[in-house]
Amino acid sequence: METAFCQMCVTIQNTAERKEGRDRSMFLRNCRYFAGRRRGEQCLQTEKYYEEVRTMYLEMRAWRHDYKNHLQVMKAHLDMGEYQELADYMLRLDEELTRIDKVIKTGSLRLDAILNSKIALAKAKQIQVNVKVILPPHISVSDYDLCVLLGNLLDNAIEGCESQKEGELRFLRIYIGAFREQLYLCVSNSHATEMNREGKRYRSTKASHRGLGTYSIDSIAARYQGCVNRQNDESVFVTEVMLPL
């Protein structure tokens, strides 16, 4: 009887261990699947930004190529005394040049793609944007990681601005440059969000699947032995990231 009981216990234990092993294996497969899917989505998004900026560059080159033609048209209006037509033509040219010449140029097309896409999104949401980027010629961070890092920083900042009531001043300030042999990124934004802070760490107020941006920022900084600093008051949130050059 005792032997049968012991055998049953062993069988139950083996079954439990096999189930635990299957559950662990399934969990790891799911983690790899979602991580791979997320990386794939980020790559597709980055390539989309890249293509958008490449198109804007081509438009600008085409405009400059046609510059002499525009001058000839304006001279013809001037020679014939068609001053109103000349004024209208110059106004259309000015609007077109303003549209295509608002491209941020950092020297990295992929970084340009992220910046210009997010800036356009912010302006569409009535957010005032101020940008200064002086990218060092040599950085240790890969284009992919830098784009993911900046994309998440700007997504969080834009969401912070959107927490404000309609009509309130919304702003987004972006600075990227070299500081003390570090790549320094600073993103500050207006907000009206109640922050959950525990010591130096902020707890996400968003759903769990939407708090991955902050985790991604911290993970990339840690991978390059960098650091992240976040500060806020009742109306402004600032995130600073420093990464070794």
Secondary structure, 3 states (H helix, E strand, C coil): CHHHHHHHHHHHHHHHHHHHHHHHHHHHHHHHHHHHHHHHHHHHHHHHHHHHHHHHHHHHHHHHHCHHHHHHHHHHHHHCCCHHHHHHHHHHHHHHHHHHCCCCCCCCHHHHHHHHHHHHHHHHCCCEEEEEECCCCCCCCCHHHHHHHHHHHHHHHHHHHHCCCCCCCCEEEEEEEEECCEEEEEEEEECCCCCEEECCEEECCCCHHHCHHHHHHHHHHHHCCCEEEEEECCCEEEEEEEEEC
